[in-house]
Amino acid sequence: MPPERKKSASNVDKAYEKLMELSIAYGFKSGEGINEGKLTKRLGISHTPLREALKRHTSRGFRDFISPSTPLNNWLQRQLRPG
């Protein structure tokens, strides 16, 4: 795997873990819109790894993707249930 590809995947993994930690610690309220711009600054990551991590969360049922009301605010936190 090319080094830049491996580094990018690593950044996605880090973003995924940071999002998971925030979710578990109730850093997002159920139904809350998630602003990508603010979140990239908060987590210290760029937009692309964040979007990939959010897509993973969506595919695993932690987030919903909605039609964007604004370009940077198109994810919603789902209610987390113990499982």
DSSP file (Angstrom, degrees, kcal/mol; ACC not computed):
  #  RESIDUE AA STRUCTURE BP1 BP2  ACC     N-H-->O    O-->H-N    N-H-->O    O-->H-N    TCO  KAPPA ALPHA  PHI   PSI    X-CA   Y-CA   Z-CA
    1    1 A M              0   0    0      0, 0.0     5,-0.0     0, 0.0     0, 0.0   0.000 360.0 360.0 360.0 134.0    0.0    0.0    0.0
    2    2 A P    >>  -     0   0    0      0, 0.0     4,-2.2     0, 0.0     3,-0.5  -0.316 360.0-120.1 -60.3 144.0    1.4    3.4   -0.9
    3    3 A P  H 3> S+     0   0    0      0, 0.0     4,-2.5     0, 0.0     5,-0.2   0.867 112.1  52.4 -55.8 -40.6    2.6    5.4    2.2
    4    4 A E  H 3> S+     0   0    0      1,-0.2     4,-1.9     2,-0.2     5,-0.1   0.855 109.8  49.6 -67.2 -32.0    0.2    8.3    1.6
    5    5 A R  H <> S+     0   0    0     -3,-0.5     4,-2.3     2,-0.2    -1,-0.2   0.904 111.2  49.0 -68.6 -42.8   -2.8    5.9    1.4
    6    6 A K  H  X S+     0   0    0     -4,-2.2     4,-2.1     2,-0.2    -2,-0.2   0.907 111.0  50.1 -64.0 -42.3   -1.8    4.1    4.6
    7    7 A K  H  X S+     0   0    0     -4,-2.5     4,-2.1     2,-0.2    -1,-0.2   0.911 109.8  51.3 -62.2 -43.2   -1.4    7.4    6.4
    8    8 A S  H  X S+     0   0    0     -4,-1.9     4,-2.0     1,-0.2    -2,-0.2   0.919 109.4  49.4 -61.0 -45.5   -4.9    8.5    5.2
    9    9 A A  H  X S+     0   0    0     -4,-2.3     4,-2.4     1,-0.2    -1,-0.2   0.894 109.0  53.7 -61.0 -39.2   -6.5    5.3    6.4
   10   10 A S  H  X S+     0   0    0     -4,-2.1     4,-2.4     1,-0.2    -1,-0.2   0.895 107.1  50.9 -62.2 -40.7   -4.8    5.8    9.8
   11   11 A N  H  X S+     0   0    0     -4,-2.1     4,-2.4     2,-0.2    -1,-0.2   0.862 109.1  51.4 -65.3 -35.4   -6.3    9.3   10.0
   12   12 A V  H  X S+     0   0    0     -4,-2.0     4,-2.8     2,-0.2    -2,-0.2   0.919 109.3  50.1 -66.0 -43.5   -9.7    7.9    9.2
   13   13 A D  H  X S+     0   0    0     -4,-2.4     4,-2.4     2,-0.2    -2,-0.2   0.911 111.4  48.6 -60.9 -42.4   -9.2    5.3   12.0
   14   14 A K  H  X S+     0   0    0     -4,-2.4     4,-2.5     2,-0.2    -2,-0.2   0.923 112.2  48.4 -63.9 -43.8   -8.2    8.0   14.4
   15   15 A A  H  X S+     0   0    0     -4,-2.4     4,-2.5     2,-0.2    -2,-0.2   0.908 110.3  52.3 -62.1 -42.0  -11.2   10.1   13.5
   16   16 A Y  H  X S+     0   0    0     -4,-2.8     4,-2.3     1,-0.2    -2,-0.2   0.931 111.2  46.5 -59.3 -47.0  -13.5    7.1   13.9
   17   17 A E  H  X S+     0   0    0     -4,-2.4     4,-2.6     2,-0.2    -2,-0.2   0.900 111.5  50.9 -65.1 -41.0  -12.2    6.5   17.4
   18   18 A K  H  X S+     0   0    0     -4,-2.5     4,-2.3     1,-0.2    -1,-0.2   0.915 111.4  48.5 -63.1 -42.1  -12.5   10.1   18.4
   19   19 A L  H  X S+     0   0    0     -4,-2.5     4,-2.4     2,-0.2    -2,-0.2   0.900 111.0  50.8 -63.4 -40.3  -16.1   10.2   17.2
   20   20 A M  H  X S+     0   0    0     -4,-2.3     4,-2.8     2,-0.2     5,-0.2   0.925 109.5  50.3 -63.7 -44.3  -16.8    7.0   19.0
   21   21 A E  H  X S+     0   0    0     -4,-2.6     4,-2.1     1,-0.2    -2,-0.2   0.922 111.8  48.0 -60.0 -44.4  -15.4    8.4   22.3
   22   22 A L  H  <>S+     0   0    0     -4,-2.3     5,-4.2     2,-0.2     6,-0.5   0.901 112.2  49.7 -62.5 -40.6  -17.4   11.6   21.9
   23   23 A S  H ><5S+     0   0    0     -4,-2.4     3,-1.5     3,-0.2     5,-0.2   0.930 111.5  47.2 -64.5 -46.0  -20.6    9.6   21.2
   24   24 A I  H 3<5S+     0   0    0     -4,-2.8    -1,-0.2     1,-0.3    -2,-0.2   0.864 111.9  50.6 -65.1 -35.7  -20.1    7.3   24.2
   25   25 A A  T 3<5S-     0   0    0     -4,-2.1    -1,-0.3    -5,-0.2    -2,-0.2   0.263 119.5-111.8 -85.1  12.9  -19.4   10.3   26.5
   26   26 A Y  T < 5 +     0   0    0     -3,-1.5    -3,-0.2     1,-0.1    -2,-0.1   0.867  66.8 150.3  57.0  40.1  -22.6   11.9   25.2
   27   27 A G      < +     0   0    0     -5,-4.2     2,-0.4    -6,-0.2    -4,-0.2   0.623  68.0  47.2 -72.3 -14.0  -20.6   14.6   23.3
   28   28 A F  S    S-     0   0    0     -6,-0.5     2,-0.2    -5,-0.2    -1,-0.1  -0.987  84.9-133.4-126.7 138.8  -23.5   14.7   20.9
   29   29 A K    >   -     0   0    0     -2,-0.4     3,-2.2     4,-0.1    48,-0.4  -0.623  39.6 -88.7 -86.9 151.1  -27.1   14.9   21.8
   30   30 A S  T 3  S+     0   0    0      1,-0.3    48,-0.2    -2,-0.2     3,-0.1  -0.389 115.8  11.5 -58.1 128.5  -29.6   12.6   20.1
   31   31 A G  T 3  S+     0   0    0     46,-3.3    -1,-0.3     1,-0.3     2,-0.2   0.396  93.3 145.6  82.6  -2.7  -30.9   14.2   16.9
   32   32 A E    <   -     0   0    0     -3,-2.2    45,-1.8    45,-0.1    -1,-0.3  -0.458  51.5-121.1 -69.8 135.9  -28.2   16.9   17.1
   33   33 A G  E     -A   76   0A   0     43,-0.2     2,-0.6    -2,-0.2    43,-0.2  -0.543  22.5-139.1 -72.4 142.6  -26.9   18.2   13.8
   34   34 A I  E     -A   75   0A   0     41,-2.5     2,-0.7    -2,-0.2    41,-0.6  -0.927   7.3-150.1-111.0 117.1  -23.1   17.7   13.4
   35   35 A N     >  -     0   0    0     -2,-0.6     4,-2.3    38,-0.2    38,-0.3  -0.771   1.6-157.2 -89.6 114.7  -21.3   20.6   11.8
   36   36 A E  H  > S+     0   0    0     36,-3.4     4,-2.7    -2,-0.7     5,-0.2   0.889  89.7  54.3 -59.9 -42.4  -18.2   19.2   10.0
   37   37 A G  H  > S+     0   0    0     35,-0.3     4,-1.5     1,-0.2    -1,-0.2   0.932 112.6  41.8 -59.9 -47.8  -16.3   22.5   10.1
   38   38 A K  H  > S+     0   0    0      1,-0.2     4,-2.4     2,-0.2    -1,-0.2   0.885 114.9  52.1 -66.1 -38.3  -16.6   22.9   13.8
   39   39 A L  H  X S+     0   0    0     -4,-2.3     4,-2.6     2,-0.2     5,-0.2   0.866 104.3  55.1 -69.9 -35.7  -15.8   19.2   14.4
   40   40 A T  H  X>S+     0   0    0     -4,-2.7     5,-1.7     1,-0.2     4,-1.3   0.914 112.4  44.4 -62.1 -40.2  -12.7   19.2   12.3
   41   41 A K  H  <5S+     0   0    0     -4,-1.5    -2,-0.2    -5,-0.2    -1,-0.2   0.916 113.3  50.6 -68.1 -43.0  -11.4   22.1   14.4
   42   42 A R  H  <5S+     0   0    0     -4,-2.4    -2,-0.2     1,-0.2    -1,-0.2   0.889 120.0  34.9 -62.6 -40.6  -12.4   20.4   17.7
   43   43 A L  H  <5S-     0   0    0     -4,-2.6    -1,-0.2     2,-0.1    -2,-0.2   0.585 104.5-125.3 -92.7 -11.0  -10.8   17.0   16.7
   44   44 A G  T  <5 +     0   0    0     -4,-1.3     2,-0.3     1,-0.3    -3,-0.2   0.875  69.6 117.2  69.7  37.7   -7.8   18.5   14.9
   45   45 A I      < -     0   0    0     -5,-1.7    -1,-0.3    -6,-0.2    -2,-0.1  -0.872  64.1-105.6-131.1 164.6   -8.4   16.6   11.7
   46   46 A S     >  -     0   0    0     -2,-0.3     4,-1.5    -3,-0.1     5,-0.1  -0.352  35.1-103.0 -87.7 172.1   -9.2   17.5    8.1
   47   47 A H  H  > S+     0   0    0      1,-0.2     4,-3.0     2,-0.2     5,-0.2   0.883 111.5  57.9 -63.6 -42.4  -12.5   17.1    6.4
   48   48 A T  H  > S+     0   0    0      1,-0.2     4,-2.3     2,-0.2     5,-0.2   0.942 109.1  41.9 -62.3 -51.3  -11.8   14.0    4.3
   49   49 A P  H  > S+     0   0    0      0, 0.0     4,-2.4     0, 0.0    -1,-0.2   0.889 115.4  52.9 -61.5 -35.6  -10.9   11.6    7.2
   50   50 A L  H  X S+     0   0    0     -4,-1.5     4,-2.7     2,-0.2    -2,-0.2   0.938 109.2  48.0 -63.6 -46.1  -13.8   13.0    9.2
   51   51 A R  H  X S+     0   0    0     -4,-3.0     4,-2.4     1,-0.2    -1,-0.2   0.911 112.0  49.6 -61.4 -42.2  -16.3   12.4    6.4
   52   52 A E  H  X S+     0   0    0     -4,-2.3     4,-2.0    -5,-0.2    -1,-0.2   0.908 111.9  48.5 -63.3 -40.9  -15.0    8.8    6.0
   53   53 A A  H  X S+     0   0    0     -4,-2.4     4,-2.4     2,-0.2    -2,-0.2   0.904 110.8  50.5 -65.7 -40.7  -15.3    8.2    9.7
   54   54 A L  H  X S+     0   0    0     -4,-2.7     4,-2.4     1,-0.2    -2,-0.2   0.879 107.8  53.7 -64.0 -37.4  -18.8    9.6    9.7
   55   55 A K  H  X S+     0   0    0     -4,-2.4     4,-2.5     2,-0.2    -1,-0.2   0.906 108.4  49.7 -63.1 -40.6  -19.7    7.3    6.8
   56   56 A R  H  X S+     0   0    0     -4,-2.0     4,-1.4     2,-0.2    -2,-0.2   0.932 110.4  49.8 -61.7 -45.4  -18.4    4.4    8.8
   57   57 A H  H  <>S+     0   0    0     -4,-2.4     5,-2.9     1,-0.2     6,-0.7   0.897 111.0  50.4 -60.4 -40.1  -20.5    5.5   11.8
   58   58 A T  H ><5S+     0   0    0     -4,-2.4     3,-1.5     4,-0.2    -1,-0.2   0.925 108.5  50.8 -63.8 -45.0  -23.6    5.8    9.5
   59   59 A S  H 3<5S+     0   0    0     -4,-2.5    -1,-0.2     1,-0.3    -2,-0.2   0.760 112.1  48.6 -66.0 -22.8  -23.1    2.3    8.1
   60   60 A R  T 3<5S-     0   0    0     -4,-1.4    -1,-0.3    -5,-0.2    -2,-0.2   0.344 121.1-107.1 -99.2   5.2  -22.9    0.9   11.6
   61   61 A G  T < 5S+     0   0    0     -3,-1.5    -3,-0.2     2,-0.2    -2,-0.1   0.581  89.4 111.2  88.3  10.2  -26.0    2.8   12.8
   62   62 A F  S   <S+     0   0    0     -5,-2.9    16,-2.0    -6,-0.2     2,-0.3   0.721  80.8  25.6 -88.5 -21.8  -24.5    5.5   15.0
   63   63 A R  E     -B   77   0A   0     -6,-0.7     2,-0.4    14,-0.2    -2,-0.2  -0.901  66.7-137.3-136.2 161.7  -25.3    8.4   12.7
   64   64 A D  E     -B   76   0A   0     12,-2.3    12,-2.6    -2,-0.3     2,-0.5  -0.968  14.4-142.2-118.1 140.2  -27.8    9.4   10.0
   65   65 A F  E     -B   75   0A   0     -2,-0.4     2,-0.3    10,-0.2    10,-0.2  -0.894  26.4-176.4 -98.9 130.6  -26.9   11.2    6.8
   66   66 A I        -     0   0    0      8,-1.9     3,-0.0    -2,-0.5    -2,-0.0  -0.810  40.2 -82.4-122.1 163.3  -29.5   13.7    5.8
   67   67 A S        -     0   0    0     -2,-0.3     2,-0.1     1,-0.1     3,-0.1  -0.503  65.0-103.5 -61.1 127.6  -29.9   16.0    2.8
   68   68 A P        -     0   0    0      0, 0.0     6,-0.2     0, 0.0    -1,-0.1  -0.313  31.8-171.5 -65.3 130.7  -27.8   18.9    3.8
   69   69 A S  S    S+     0   0    0      4,-0.8     5,-0.1     1,-0.3    -2,-0.0   0.755  90.6  12.1 -83.3 -29.7  -29.5   22.0    5.0
   70   70 A T  S >  S-     0   0    0      3,-0.5     3,-1.4    -3,-0.1    -1,-0.3  -0.952  90.9-108.7-136.6 156.8  -26.1   23.6    4.9
   71   71 A P  T 3  S+     0   0    0      0, 0.0     3,-0.2     0, 0.0   -35,-0.0   0.785 116.4  37.5 -59.0 -27.9  -23.0   22.2    3.2
   72   72 A L  T 3  S+     0   0    0      1,-0.2   -36,-3.4   -36,-0.1   -35,-0.3   0.327 107.3  64.7-108.5   9.2  -21.2   21.4    6.5
   73   73 A N    <   +     0   0    0     -3,-1.4    -4,-0.8   -38,-0.3    -3,-0.5  -0.599  58.8 118.6-132.3  72.7  -24.1   20.3    8.7
   74   74 A N        +     0   0    0    -40,-0.5    -8,-1.9    -2,-0.3     2,-0.4   0.070  50.0  83.7-130.2  26.4  -25.5   17.1    7.2
   75   75 A W  E     -AB  34  65A   0    -41,-0.6   -41,-2.5   -10,-0.2     2,-0.4  -0.976  54.3-159.2-128.1 143.9  -25.1   14.4    9.8
   76   76 A L  E     -AB  33  64A   0    -12,-2.6   -12,-2.3    -2,-0.4     2,-0.4  -0.966  20.5-122.5-122.6 141.1  -27.4   13.7   12.8
   77   77 A Q  E     - B   0  63A   0    -45,-1.8   -46,-3.3    -2,-0.4   -14,-0.2  -0.661  26.8-142.5 -77.0 129.5  -26.5   11.8   16.0
   78   78 A R        -     0   0    0    -16,-2.0     2,-0.3    -2,-0.4   -46,-0.1  -0.579  30.2 -93.9 -85.2 156.7  -28.7    8.8   16.5
   79   79 A Q        -     0   0    0     -2,-0.2     2,-0.4   -49,-0.1    -1,-0.1  -0.563  41.8-134.3 -69.4 128.6  -29.8    7.8   20.0
   80   80 A L        -     0   0    0     -2,-0.3   -50,-0.1   -57,-0.1    -1,-0.1  -0.705  22.0-168.5 -87.4 135.6  -27.4    5.3   21.4
   81   81 A R        -     0   0    0     -2,-0.4    -2,-0.0     0, 0.0     0, 0.0  -0.965  30.4-104.4-122.8 139.7  -28.9    2.3   23.1
   82   82 A P              0   0    0      0, 0.0     0, 0.0     0, 0.0     0, 0.0  -0.343 360.0 360.0 -58.9 140.1  -27.0   -0.2   25.3
   83   83 A G              0   0    0     -3,-0.0    -3,-0.0     0, 0.0     0, 0.0   0.439 360.0 360.0-142.6 360.0  -26.6   -3.3   23.3
